[in-house]
Amino acid sequence: MARQTGREPEGLVGPALPAELEGVWTAFHEIAGRRQLGSMGAGPLTYPDLMAWAALTGRRVTPFEVRILCRLDDCWLAAQYAETAKETPA
């Protein structure tokens, strides 16, 4: 958004991403961008998804990075479900 408007939205400004996490953050966006959507919404990334991405991109992923990717996905899904719950009338 900052590139389009020339300013950062107040609610989206947070701490800078540590350089050590840039690779796994980029990987998460690459993988999550190919996420399957079902009738119930977005599903979690699976180990086969991660394995296929690694094989197709030639990326060597450590077990630690896999755990980070899964945790990022858990957080992303929780945020999506929370947003959906706010939008759905009770």
C-alpha positions, 0 to 999 in steps of 0.5 A, spaced: 500 500 500 505 504 501 508 504 494 501 506 491 499 511 496 506 514 498 505 513 506 504 507 511 497 506 514 498 507 521 495 500 523 500 496 519 506 499 521 510 494 526 517 492 527 522 491 522 522 483 520 529 481 522 534 479 516 534 472 519 527 471 517 526 474 510 527 467 507 522 463 511 517 469 510 518 470 503 517 462 502 511 462 506 508 467 501 510 463 495 507 457 498 501 460 501 499 464 495 498 457 492 493 455 497 487 450 496 480 453 497 475 449 499 467 450 501 469 451 508 474 456 506 482 456 506 485 450 509 492 449 512 498 448 508 500 440 508 507 437 509 506 435 501 505 442 499 511 444 503 515 438 500 512 439 493 514 447 493 521 445 496 522 440 490 519 444 485 523 450 487 530 447 489 529 450 496 532 446 501 528 447 507 530 445 514 526 442 520 526 448 523 524 452 517 518 447 516 516 448 524 516 456 522 512 455 516 507 451 520 506 456 525 506 462 520 500 458 517 497 457 523 497 464 525 494 466 518 489 461 518 487 463 525 486 471 523 482 469 517 477 465 521 477 470 526 475 475 520 470 471 517 467 470 524 466 477 525 463 478 518 458 472 519 452 474 523 450 470 529 
